[in-house]
Amino acid sequence: MPVNLVPPARESLLPVGGVEIGTARAAIRKQGRRDVLVMRLAEGSTVAGVFTTNRFRAAPVRVCQEHLGASGGAIRALLVNTGCANAGTGEQGLANARRSCELLGQALGCEAGRVLPFSTGVILEHLPMDRLAAGISAAVADVGRGDWLDAAEAIMTTDTIPKGESAQLKTGGRTVTVTGISKGAGMIRPNMATMLGYMATDAAIAQPLLERWVREIADLSFNRVTVDGDTSTNDSLVVAATGASGASVSSESDPGAAELKAALLAVAQKLAQALVRDGEGATKFITIEVRQAASDAEAAAVGYAIAHSPLVKTAFFASDPNLGRILAAIGYSGVADLDVDRIELYLDDVHVATRGGRHPDYREEDGQRVMKQAEIRIRVDLARGSHDTTVWTCDLSHDYVSINADYRS
């Protein structure tokens, strides 16, 4: 079961002007479930994205990057299928991804180059194009009838529940909406940018600003979560700005720009944390705060060393306060000149280590009390500078092994 996470109520996922949604059940891998999503965007929308850094990036990722570059972000539609990642599929995979854009473009009356394709599921298998084509037709027929909860359900793979979030703000006398969905529960260590995230706002955002914001938002949300340390071939985060509300920003100094960026970040962080809360087999949600680092990169390296350690993660699953494992992870995080005698380690309200060694007042029963909680906070003070970051992760359980051992069956 997800850790303190429930499915979003349908009415809580607010519609975004300029975004129309349609879904279909195409049986790409499983019968009877939504597995094709189409989002039609209003003419004039701007779109930006960040994508996996995995060198084996999937065919749809490559096509997305091509289409975003060639169109200057003037995208009219998004197409998502689950059940098949179309990764590790060579030239045929690229041809299939491009053909899917052609099919959707023809159905919607737009150029194929203004369609972004996304796939998620099993790697090293080709898209079943006959079923996908039928699914595209059905999803297009549904456009305008579907909503954001339908969309969230249509992109799920091993997720146990759909993930979505909305926010609203007032700027210049106008109400601006931000809504997003995400999917992912395993092979989660986004590095971009199997996770997918789609966000939209009815504000207009100038393309250069949107591209910068997407990178910055990803770095503080989807690039700060990990379930198992594996970076997928298909990771993608895309943000669309339709302008339907009449609100518009073109620079950081524009009225309302800071508030809009904060709303986008808040939604992105909620979506990113939902991936961890629904991590495969997760029983605990762990927040790792690294403070006083010499740089943001150094803080992230220490946070991820802790978050990726199987020994740390299994200790948390067992509620075993074997907290020396955290110190060991800090020590091998790659900070070459780290002075361990200055490190302070906290587990929620418990001061575990000071000056690189066990705190004299620390008692193991206090550590175990915290580790039995469903939500746990680790804090590491490095005493090296002024840079802080937060990484979110989960424990590693027996169920994680079972889910992934049976994934293709």
C-alpha positions in Angstrom: 0.0 0.0 0.0 1.2 3.5 -0.7 2.7 5.4 2.3 0.2 8.1 3.3 -1.0 8.6 -0.2 -4.6 8.3 -1.5 -5.9 8.6 -5.0 -6.9 12.2 -5.9 -10.6 13.0 -5.9 -11.8 13.6 -9.5 -13.0 17.1 -8.6 -9.7 18.0 -7.0 -7.9 17.8 -10.3 -8.9 21.1 -11.9 -9.4 21.5 -15.6 -6.9 23.6 -17.4 -8.3 25.9 -20.2 -6.7 25.0 -23.5 -6.1 21.3 -22.6 -8.6 18.6 -23.8 -8.1 15.0 -22.7 -9.1 11.7 -24.2 -8.2 8.1 -23.2 -8.7 4.6 -24.6 -8.4 1.0 -23.6 -6.3 -0.5 -26.4 -5.1 -3.7 -24.7 -1.5 -2.9 -25.5 -0.5 -5.2 -22.7 -3.4 -5.8 -20.4 -7.1 -6.1 -21.2 -9.7 -3.7 -19.8 -7.5 -0.9 -18.6 -6.8 2.6 -19.9 -3.5 2.6 -21.7 -3.6 5.3 -24.3 -3.8 9.1 -23.5 -4.2 12.0 -25.9 -3.9 15.6 -24.8 -4.9 18.3 -27.3 -3.4 21.7 -26.7 -4.8 25.0 -27.8 -3.1 26.8 -30.7 -0.4 29.1 -29.4 0.5 26.9 -26.4 4.2 26.8 -25.4 5.7 23.4 -24.3 9.0 22.5 -22.8 10.4 19.3 -21.4 13.3 17.6 -19.8 14.2 14.0 -20.5 16.3 11.0 -19.3 20.0 11.1 -19.5 20.2 7.4 -20.0 22.2 6.8 -23.2 19.7 4.1 -24.2 16.9 6.7 -24.3 13.8 5.3 -25.8 12.6 6.0 -29.4 9.8 8.3 -28.3 12.2 10.4 -26.1 14.4 10.9 -29.2 11.3 11.9 -31.3 10.1 14.2 -28.5 13.4 16.0 -28.4 13.4 16.3 -32.2 9.9 17.7 -32.4 10.4 20.2 -29.5 13.5 21.5 -31.2 12.1 21.8 -34.7 8.8 23.4 -33.6 10.3 25.8 -31.1 7.9 24.4 -28.5 4.8 25.0 -30.5 3.3 21.6 -29.7 -0.4 20.8 -30.3 -0.8 17.3 -28.8 0.7 14.7 -26.5 0.3 11.0 -27.0 1.1 8.5 -24.3 0.9 4.7 -24.3 1.6 2.2 -21.5 2.5 -1.4 -21.6 5.4 -1.1 -24.0 8.3 1.4 -23.6 9.5 1.2 -27.2 13.0 1.3 -25.8 15.9 -0.8 -27.2 14.0 -1.1 -30.4 16.4 0.4 -33.0 15.3 1.9 -36.3 11.9 0.1 -36.1 11.2 1.7 -32.8 11.9 5.2 -34.2 9.7 4.4 -37.2 6.9 3.3 -34.9 7.2 6.4 -32.7 7.1 8.7 -35.8 4.2 6.8 -37.2 2.2 7.2 -34.0 2.7 11.0 -34.4 1.5 10.8 -37.9 -1.6 8.9 -36.9 -2.5 11.4 -34.1 -1.7 14.4 -36.3 -4.0 13.2 -39.1 -6.8 12.5 -36.6 -6.4 16.0 -35.0 -5.6 17.9 -38.1 -2.1 19.0 -37.1 1.4 18.3 -38.3 3.1 15.2 -37.0 6.0 17.3 -36.0 3.8 19.1 -33.5 2.9 15.9 -31.6 5.0 14.6 -28.7 5.0 10.7 -28.2 5.6 9.0 -24.9 5.8 5.3 -24.1 6.2 3.4 -20.9 6.3 -0.3 -20.0 8.5 -3.3 -21.0 11.8 -2.5 -22.6 13.1 -4.4 -25.7 9.7 -4.9 -27.2 8.1 -3.3 -30.3 4.9 -1.3 -30.1 1.8 -3.3 -31.3 1.0 -0.7 -33.9 -2.4 -2.1 -34.9 -3.6 -1.9 -31.3 -2.0 1.5 -30.8 -3.6 2.8 -33.9 -7.0 1.7 -32.8 -6.3 3.2 -29.4 -5.4 6.5 -30.9 -8.7 6.6 -32.8 -10.7 5.8 -29.7 -8.8 8.3 -27.6 -9.3 11.1 -30.2 -13.0 10.3 -30.2 -13.0 10.7 -26.4 -11.1 14.1 -26.5 -13.0 16.7 -24.5 -14.8 14.0 -22.5 -11.9 12.8 -20.4 -10.5 14.5 -17.4 -7.2 14.7 -15.5 -8.1 11.6 -13.3 -8.7 9.6 -16.5 -5.4 10.8 -17.8 -3.6 9.8 -14.5 -5.1 6.3 -14.7 -4.1 5.9 -18.4 -0.4 6.4 -17.8 0.0 3.9 -14.9 2.1 0.8 -15.0 3.1 -0.8 -11.7 1.6 2.2 -9.9 -1.0 1.1 -7.3 -2.9 4.4 -7.6 -3.2 7.4 -10.0 -1.2 10.5 -9.1 -2.3 14.0 -9.7 -2.2 17.5 -8.1 -3.7 20.9 -8.8 -3.1 24.5 -7.6 -4.6 27.9 -8.3 -3.5 31.4 -7.8 -4.7 34.9 -8.5 -2.6 37.3 -10.6 -3.6 40.5 -12.3 -7.2 39.9 -11.4 -7.2 36.5 -13.2 -7.4 33.0 -11.7 -4.6 30.8 -13.0 -4.7 27.0 -12.7 -1.9 24.5 -12.6 -2.6 20.7 -12.9 -0.3 17.8 -13.3 -0.1 14.0 -13.3 2.8 11.6 -12.9 3.4 7.9 -13.0 6.2 5.7 -11.7 6.8 3.3 -8.9 10.0 1.4 -9.9 13.1 2.1 -12.0 12.9 5.5 -10.4 15.9 7.7 -10.2 15.1 10.5 -12.6 18.2 12.1 -13.9 17.2 14.7 -16.5 15.2 15.7 -16.2 10.1 4.3 -15.7 8.8 8.1 -14.7 6.5 10.3 -16.7 5.2 13.7 -15.6 2.8 16.1 -17.4 1.9 19.5 -16.1 -0.2 22.3 -17.7 -1.2 25.8 -16.8 -3.6 28.2 -18.4 -1.2 31.1 -18.1 0.9 32.0 -21.1 4.7 31.6 -20.5 7.3 32.7 -23.0 9.2 29.8 -24.5 12.7 30.8 -23.2 11.3 31.3 -19.7 9.3 28.1 -19.7 12.4 26.1 -20.8 14.5 27.5 -18.0 11.7 27.0 -15.4 11.2 23.4 -16.4 14.9 22.6 -15.8 14.9 24.4 -12.5 11.6 22.8 -11.3 12.8 19.3 -12.3 16.0 19.8 -10.3 14.0 20.6 -7.1 11.4 17.9 -7.6 11.7 14.9 -9.9 15.5 15.1 -9.8 15.4 14.8 -6.0 13.5 11.5 -5.7 14.6 7.9 -5.9 13.0 4.5 -5.3 15.8 2.1 -6.4 18.5 4.2 -8.1 17.7 3.0 -11.6 17.4 5.7 -14.3 14.8 4.7 -16.9 15.2 4.9 -20.6 11.9 6.8 -20.9 11.9 9.5 -18.1 10.2 12.6 -19.3 8.7 15.8 -17.7 6.7 18.1 -19.9 5.0 21.4 -19.0 2.5 23.1 -21.3 1.3 26.7 -21.0 -1.8 27.5 -22.9 -2.5 31.1 -22.1 -6.3 30.4 -21.9 -6.7 32.4 -18.7 -5.3 35.6 -20.2 -2.5 35.8 -17.7 1.0 36.1 -19.2 4.6 36.1 -18.1 7.7 36.5 -20.2 10.4 37.2 -17.6 11.2 36.5 -14.0 10.4 40.1 -13.1 6.9 40.2 -14.5 4.0 40.6 -12.0 2.9 37.2 -10.8 5.9 35.3 -12.3 7.3 34.3 -8.9 3.9 33.1 -7.7 3.3 31.1 -10.8 6.7 29.5 -10.7 6.1 28.6 -7.0 2.8 27.0 -7.9 4.4 24.9 -10.6 7.1 23.8 -8.2 4.7 22.9 -5.5 2.7 20.7 -7.9 5.9 19.1 -9.3 7.1 18.3 -5.8 3.8 16.7 -4.7 3.9 14.6 -7.9 7.5 13.6 -7.4 6.9 12.7 -3.8 3.9 10.6 -4.8 6.2 8.4 -6.9 8.2 7.6 -3.8 5.2 7.1 -1.6 3.9 4.6 -4.1 7.4 3.1 -4.6 7.3 -0.6 -5.4 6.9 -2.4 -2.0 7.4 0.8 0.0 6.4 0.9 3.6 8.1 4.1 4.7 8.6 7.6 3.2 12.0 9.0 4.0 13.0 12.7 3.7 16.8 13.3 3.6 17.9 16.8 4.3 21.6 17.7 3.7 22.6 21.0 5.0 25.7 23.2 5.0 27.3 21.7 1.9 29.9 23.4 -0.2 27.6 23.2 -3.3 24.2 22.0 -4.5 25.9 19.1 -6.3 27.7 18.1 -3.2 24.6 18.2 -1.1 22.7 16.0 -3.7 25.6 13.5 -3.8 25.5 13.0 -0.1 21.7 12.8 -0.1 21.6 10.2 -2.9 24.4 8.1 -1.4 22.2 7.6 1.7 19.0 7.2 -0.4 20.6 4.6 -2.7 22.2 2.4 -0.1 20.5 -1.0 0.1 21.8 -1.4 3.6 20.3 1.8 4.7 17.0 1.1 2.9 16.6 -2.4 4.3 17.5 -1.2 7.8 14.6 1.3 7.6 12.3 -1.5 6.3 13.2 -3.6 9.4 13.0 -0.6 11.8 16.6 -1.6 12.8 18.5 1.5 14.1 21.8 0.3 12.5 22.6 4.0 11.8 26.2 3.5 11.2 25.2 2.6 7.7 24.1 6.2 7.1 27.6 7.4 8.2 29.2 4.9 5.9 27.1 6.2 2.9 28.1 9.8 3.7 31.7 8.7 3.7 31.6 7.1 0.3 29.4 9.9 -1.3 32.4 11.2 -3.3 33.2 14.3 -1.2 37.0 13.9 -1.3 37.9 16.4 1.4 35.0 15.7 3.7 35.9 16.3 7.4 33.9 13.6 9.2 34.7 15.2 12.6 32.4 18.0 11.8 29.3 16.0 10.7 26.1 16.0 12.7 23.4 13.4 12.1 19.8 13.6 13.2 16.9 11.2 12.9 13.8 13.3 13.3 14.2 14.8 16.8 17.0 12.4 17.8 20.6 13.6 17.7 22.4 10.4 16.6 26.0 11.5 15.9 28.1 14.5 16.6 31.6 15.3 15.5 31.6 12.2 13.4 30.8 9.8 16.3 27.9 8.6 18.4 26.2 11.4 20.4 26.7 10.7 24.1 23.0 11.0 24.8 21.8 8.8 21.9 19.9 5.7 22.9 19.1 2.9 20.4 15.5 2.8 21.6 15.1 6.4 20.5 16.4 5.5 17.1 14.0 2.6 16.8 11.1 4.7 17.9 11.6 7.0 14.9 12.3 4.1 12.5 9.0 2.5 13.3 7.2 5.6 11.9 5.7 5.6 8.4 7.4 8.9 7.7 11.0 9.6 8.7 13.3 12.6 8.4 17.1 12.3 8.2 19.2 15.4 8.6 22.9 15.7 7.9 24.9 18.8 8.7 28.2 18.9 6.8 29.5 22.2 8.2 31.2 23.0 4.8 29.1 25.9 3.3 25.7 27.3 2.8 24.1 24.9 0.3 21.1 22.7 1.3 19.0 20.2 -0.6 16.4 17.6 0.1 16.1 14.1 -1.3 13.0 11.9 -1.0 13.2 8.1 -0.9 11.6 5.0 0.5 12.6 1.7 2.2 13.5 -1.5 0.3 11.2 -4.4 1.2 10.6 -8.1 0.2 7.7 -6.9 -2.0 10.0 -4.8 -4.2 11.9 -8.0 -5.2 8.6 -9.9 -5.8 7.1 -7.1 -7.9 10.1 -6.9 -10.2 10.6 -10.6 -10.4 7.1 -10.9 -11.7 7.0 -7.7 -13.8 6.6 -9.3 -17.2 4.2 -12.0 -16.2 
